[in-house]
């Protein structure tokens, strides 16, 4: 039981780190403007139809602002969108882009006597994607998490020299296949219009790291039938999977070139 609890904690911690450090995780900035400090959330991903909302909460009546944006990656001049007041909120929207299209943007706020720019340097880059149906997204997420969990549990079992490695390793392969190589491409197709953008067709790191983990576990399963040091292969596969899933999600992901 302790074995599985440890595997779960490792998996959950890795998944949280991967998500929070990824390029689509929202930026949170503090703005010293108006009557106090405003917490501004700059979202870096937008799914489905319609424009991407930009909302500043709890903005006092003295605060006004605008959004500066341009398509990414380009050297276009920034265009300006004035934020409209709606009670205690300032609201605007970034224009909708095709799937995998990106926009670089920043928010400028002022209370008449001082002005702030968020982010202070550079800009936030948001990526647009198509709507992904729940029947594809939910199994993808569940199978990938279960695959990572079983990978960690199997690695721990190898360290403990347990006898049931073959069954655990086989199920790891099955879950990684279902989550990453079956439902993963379906999610990718709905979101960005392509089933696979990793090797040999592109450099999408999410696709590539899934493929590496799957191949590592195939090798581990094969070693359990033929190699004297099979446990080392299993442990290596678990370590490889853990390491690559620490890489931020969506790194080097699908990107539409504006031209």
Secondary structure, 3 states (H helix, E strand, C coil): CHHHHHHHHHHHHHHHHHHHCCCCCCEEEEEEECCEEEEEEECCEEECCCCEEEEECCCCCCCEEEEEEEEECCCCCCEEEECEEECCEEEEEECCCCCCCEEEEEEEEECCCCEEEECCCCCEEEEEECCCCHHHHHHHHHHHHHHHHHHHHHHHHHHCCCCCHHHHHHHHHHHHHHHHHHHHHHHHHHHHCCCCCCCCCCCCHHHHHHHHHHHHHHHHHHHHHHCCCHHHHHHHHHHHHHHHCCCCCCCCCCCCCCC
